[in-house]
Structure formats: C-alpha cells, structure tokens
Amino acid sequence: HTVSDGHTVPLKDDTKINASKAPPPVGAYPHARREGGLLFLSGVGPRKAGTTDIPGVTFDSSRNVVAVDVKLQTRSVIENIEAILEESGSSLENIIDVQCFLTNMKRDFKDFNEVYGEMLGPYQATRTTVEVGALPTPINVEFKVIARA
C-alpha cells in the first residue's frame, strides 16, 4: 500500500475478514476489509457455504445451465452478505451503498428488484444496478457492499 509521500506501508492483516458461514471467495481476496469505521465487501454471489450448490441455477448432466431463478439467487446473495456482515460485527441495517450486477437486466430486473425491496428496502442504502456481460461463475447476480462496521 503506497501512501501520499511515496513510501510503502504494509496493510494490516487484522483488517481482512473471511467469514466461515459464507462461501469462499473465488479468487485471492478476502470477503471484506475493515478500514476505519467501514466494511468494504468483495463481490458476493449466491453460492452456499460448504457446498457446490448455487441456489437459483439448475444444471444438466454436463453442467450446462438450463434454468435460472433470479429471486432465489438474489435472496441467497443477501443471505451471504448478512453472514459476512454478522461475522464482521455488523448487520444488514448498517449497509450504506450497494452495487448490483445482473447478467440480463431485461429478463431479471423485476424479480431481482422485488426480492431486494423485501430484504434490503427498509434500510434505504444507496444502490446502483448495472448489467454485465458475465460473472466469474455461472451466476446471474452479484452485489458489492459498503457498510458501517
């Protein structure tokens, strides 16, 4: 980590958070980092911890996606976020900002938005929702969250 005067300061390991009740990240990064009074979560998808299950994704015998349920995926994403926040000492009520990524806005926005409204609407975090060409695993929904620690 390079600071403004150009010298390098190592990041403290105690700012990294890996939650045991959330699925492991798919890359070399933690679930979240605590900086000051804030938690910055890495992208969170719908996979279930301890399994290879992806709620809302149905595969055929060759592991090709044959059906998608964005309501189930969105609910599972928010449950994973809740697990990360709770293990970090925070909660859904402390979410400040949410960036949402959908792979098919036209098909999925209505169902995604319905579940989002039920589960996160009361907390009134700011939100941006964008369509992306693909996500790193065969999922259709991913969230990036900033919350109060």
ROROPA-585637 format. One line per 8 residues: for each residue x, y, z of N, C-alpha, C. Coordinates in steps of 0.1 Angstrom, whole numbers, plus 5000, padded with zeros to 4 digits. Layout:
# ROROPA-585637
X/Y/Z/X/Y/Z/X/Y/Z | ...
//
This chain:
# ROROPA-585637
5009/4988/5000/5000/5000/5000/5009/5012/5000 | 5008/5021/4990/5017/5032/4989/5009/5045/4994 | 5015/5052/5003/5008/5064/5008/5013/5077/5000 | 5007/5088/5003/5009/5100/4995/5024/5105/4994 | 5032/5102/5003/5046/5106/5002/5055/5096/4994 | 5048/5085/4989/5055/5076/4981/5061/5064/4988 | 5061/5063/5001/5067/5051/5007/5056/5041/5009 | 5060/5029/5011/5051/5017/5011/5048/5014/5026
5035/5012/5029/5031/5008/5042/5023/4994/5041 | 5028/4984/5047/5020/4971/5046/5006/4972/5052 | 4997/4966/5045/4983/4966/5051/4983/4956/5063 | 4976/4960/5073/4975/4951/5085/4966/4939/5082 | 4970/4927/5085/4962/4915/5083/4949/4916/5091 | 4948/4923/5102/4936/4923/5110/4925/4930/5104 | 4928/4937/5092/4917/4944/5085/4909/4934/5076 | 4915/4923/5073/4909/4913/5064/4899/4904/5072
4888/4902/5065/4877/4894/5071/4873/4883/5062 | 4874/4870/5067/4869/4859/5059/4859/4852/5068 | 4846/4851/5063/4835/4846/5071/4834/4831/5069 | 4833/4824/5080/4832/4809/5079/4818/4805/5074 | 4808/4814/5076/4794/4810/5072/4790/4815/5058 | 4800/4820/5050/4798/4824/5036/4807/4815/5027 | 4803/4814/5015/4811/4806/5005/4825/4812/5004 | 4835/4804/5002/4849/4810/5000/4849/4819/4987
4857/4830/4987/4859/4838/4975/4864/4829/4964 | 4862/4833/4952/4867/4825/4940/4880/4830/4935 | 4886/4839/4943/4900/4844/4939/4908/4847/4952 | 4919/4854/4950/4928/4857/4961/4925/4870/4967 | 4914/4870/4974/4909/4882/4981/4900/4878/4993 | 4899/4886/5003/4891/4883/5015/4876/4886/5012 | 4867/4882/5021/4853/4885/5020/4851/4900/5021 | 4859/4906/5031/4857/4920/5034/4870/4926/5040
4871/4939/5040/4882/4946/5047/4875/4957/5056 | 4881/4958/5068/4876/4969/5077/4886/4980/5076 | 4882/4992/5072/4890/5004/5072/4883/5015/5079 | 4889/5019/5090/4882/5029/5098/4869/5023/5103 | 4858/5031/5102/4845/5026/5107/4837/5019/5096 | 4844/5015/5085/4836/5010/5074/4841/4996/5070 | 4831/4988/5064/4834/4975/5059/4832/4976/5044 | 4842/4971/5037/4842/4970/5022/4841/4956/5018
4830/4951/5013/4828/4937/5010/4832/4935/4995 | 4839/4924/4993/4842/4919/4979/4829/4915/4973 | 4829/4913/4960/4817/4909/4953/4811/4896/4959 | 4798/4896/4962/4792/4884/4968/4782/4878/4959 | 4783/4865/4956/4773/4858/4948/4764/4849/4956 | 4756/4841/4950/4747/4832/4957/4751/4819/4961 | 4764/4814/4958/4768/4801/4962/4765/4799/4977 | 4763/4786/4981/4761/4783/4995/4774/4778/5001
4777/4782/5013/4789/4778/5020/4789/4763/5022 | 4801/4757/5021/4803/4743/5023/4797/4734/5013 | 4792/4739/5002/4786/4731/4991/4791/4736/4978 | 4787/4729/4967/4789/4735/4953/4776/4740/4948 | 4765/4740/4957/4752/4745/4953/4752/4760/4950 | 4745/4763/4939/4742/4777/4936/4727/4778/4935 | 4720/4783/4946/4706/4785/4946/4701/4793/4934 | 4691/4788/4927/4686/4795/4916/4692/4792/4902
4701/4782/4902/4708/4778/4890/4706/4763/4889 | 4700/4759/4878/4698/4744/4875/4707/4740/4864 | 4714/4729/4866/4723/4724/4856/4718/4711/4850 | 4722/4708/4838/4720/4695/4832/4732/4686/4836 | 4732/4673/4831/4742/4664/4835/4756/4668/4830 | 4757/4677/4820/4770/4682/4815/4774/4695/4822 | 4767/4699/4832/4769/4711/4840/4767/4724/4832 | 4758/4723/4822/4753/4735/4814/4741/4740/4822
4740/4753/4823/4729/4760/4829/4716/4758/4820 | 4706/4752/4826/4693/4750/4819/4682/4758/4825 | 4683/4764/4837/4673/4772/4843/4679/4782/4853 | 4672/4794/4854/4677/4804/4863/4665/4809/4871 | 4667/4811/4884/4657/4817/4892/4664/4829/4899 | 4662/4841/4894/4669/4853/4899/4664/4856/4913 | 4651/4853/4916/4646/4856/4930/4654/4848/4940 | 4656/4835/4937/4664/4826/4947/4679/4831/4947
4684/4835/4936/4698/4839/4936/4700/4852/4944 | 4690/4861/4942/4691/4874/4950/4690/4872/4965 | 4680/4864/4968/4678/4860/4983/4691/4854/4989 | 4697/4845/4981/4709/4838/4986/4721/4848/4987 | 4722/4857/4977/4733/4868/4978/4731/4876/4991 | 4719/4880/4994/4717/4889/5005/4719/4880/5018 | 4716/4868/5018/4719/4859/5030/4734/4858/5032 | 4741/4857/5021/4756/4856/5022/4762/4869/5027
4756/4880/5022/4761/4893/5027/4758/4895/5042 | 4746/4890/5046/4743/4891/5061/4753/4882/5069 | 4756/4871/5064/4766/4862/5071/4780/4869/5073 | 4784/4875/5062/4797/4882/5062/4796/4894/5072 | 4786/4902/5071/4784/4914/5080/4783/4909/5094 | 4775/4899/5097/4774/4895/5111/4787/4890/5117 | 4795/4882/5109/4808/4877/5114/4818/4889/5115 | 4815/4900/5109/4823/4912/5110/4819/4921/5121
4808/4917/5128/4803/4925/5139/4793/4936/5134 | 4787/4935/5122/4778/4944/5117/4765/4937/5113 | 4757/4944/5105/4744/4938/5101/4739/4945/5089 | 4728/4939/5083/4722/4945/5071/4718/4959/5073 | 4713/4963/5085/4709/4977/5088/4720/4987/5086 | 4732/4982/5086/4744/4991/5085/4749/4993/5071 | 4742/4987/5061/4746/4989/5047/4744/5004/5043 | 4755/5009/5037/4754/5023/5032/4752/5023/5017
4759/5015/5010/4758/5015/4995/4759/5001/4989 | 4751/4998/4979/4751/4985/4972/4753/4987/4957 | 4763/4980/4952/4764/4980/4937/4759/4966/4933 | 4750/4965/4924/4744/4952/4920/4747/4950/4905 | 4751/4937/4902/4755/4933/4889/4745/4922/4884 | 4739/4924/4873/4730/4915/4867/4735/4911/4853 | 4734/4898/4849/4739/4894/4836/4728/4896/4825 | 4715/4899/4829/4705/4901/4820/4694/4910/4826
4697/4923/4824/4688/4933/4831/4673/4932/4826 | 4671/4930/4813/4658/4930/4808/4650/4918/4814 | 4656/4907/4814/4649/4895/4819/4648/4895/4835 | 4658/4900/4842/4659/4897/4856/4656/4909/4865 | 4656/4921/4860/4655/4932/4870/4642/4932/4878 | 4631/4929/4873/4618/4929/4881/4619/4919/4892 | 4624/4907/4890/4624/4897/4901/4635/4901/4911 | 4647/4905/4906/4657/4909/4915/4653/4921/4924
4646/4931/4918/4642/4943/4925/4631/4940/4935 | 4623/4930/4932/4612/4926/4942/4619/4920/4955 | 4628/4911/4953/4635/4905/4965/4644/4915/4972 | 4651/4923/4964/4659/4934/4970/4650/4943/4979 | 4639/4947/4974/4629/4956/4981/4625/4949/4994 | 4621/4936/4994/4617/4929/5006/4628/4928/5016 | 4640/4925/5012/4650/4922/5022/4659/4934/5026 | 4661/4943/5016/4670/4955/5019/4663/4968/5018
4652/4969/5012/4645/4981/5011/4643/4989/5023 | 4639/4983/5035/4637/4991/5047/4650/4999/5052 | 4662/4995/5047/4674/5001/5052/4678/5013/5044 | 4672/5015/5032/4674/5026/5024/4689/5030/5021 | 4697/5020/5018/4710/5022/5013/4710/5027/4999 | 4720/5035/4995/4721/5039/4981/4724/5027/4972 | 4719/5027/4959/4721/5015/4951/4724/5019/4937 | 4732/5011/4930/4734/5012/4916/4733/4998/4910
4725/4996/4900/4724/4983/4893/4728/4984/4879 | 4738/4976/4875/4743/4976/4861/4742/4961/4855 | 4741/4961/4842/4742/4948/4835/4757/4946/4831 | 4761/4933/4834/4775/4929/4830/4774/4918/4820 | 4784/4916/4812/4784/4905/4802/4784/4891/4808 | 4791/4890/4819/4792/4877/4826/4798/4879/4840 | 4797/4869/4848/4803/4869/4861/4812/4857/4862 | 4821/4856/4871/4832/4846/4871/4827/4832/4873
4815/4830/4878/4810/4816/4879/4796/4817/4872 | 4789/4805/4871/4776/4806/4863/4765/4811/4872 | 4766/4824/4876/4756/4831/4884/4751/4843/4876 | 4740/4848/4880/4734/4860/4873/4733/4872/4882 | 4736/4871/4895/4735/4882/4904/4747/4883/4913 | 4753/4895/4915/4764/4897/4924/4762/4911/4930 | 4766/4912/4943/4765/4925/4950/4779/4929/4955 | 4781/4942/4955/4793/4948/4961/4788/4958/4972
4792/4956/4984/4786/4964/4995/4796/4972/5003 | 4792/4984/5008/4799/4991/5018/4790/4993/5030 | 4795/4990/5042/4786/4991/5054/4794/4997/5065 | 4787/5002/5075/4793/5007/5087/4797/4994/5095 | 4809/4995/5101/4814/4984/5109/4807/4982/5122
//
